[in-house]
């Protein structure tokens, strides 16, 4: 399982599949899913989405809102559907991504 986690953390923007992660970990798909449920508490793809959200959040908080868009950052981290990205982001961070991006500019005095 560590190999799969390491792969996701090293390349969260990669369009991993569960089968690809299982191969990376050198285990079967079923074993990987069970191990993630037992030790992480999430299915592998939900864990990957959480890693991607963390990276997107960090990028939004550090970006220049005059040269970067929410869509730029969402797509960089593998989120193809902006509405779902915004919903998942709001659920995790309690605000929409555009607020984080705008506040990044405000904190720099832009």
Buried (B, 14 or more C-beta within 10 A) or exposed (E): BEBBBEBBEEEBBEEBEBEBBBBBBEBEBEEBBBBBEEEBEEBBBEBBBBBBBBBBBEBBEBBEBEEBBBEEBBBBBBBEEBEEBBEBBEEBBEEBBBBBBBBBBEEEEE
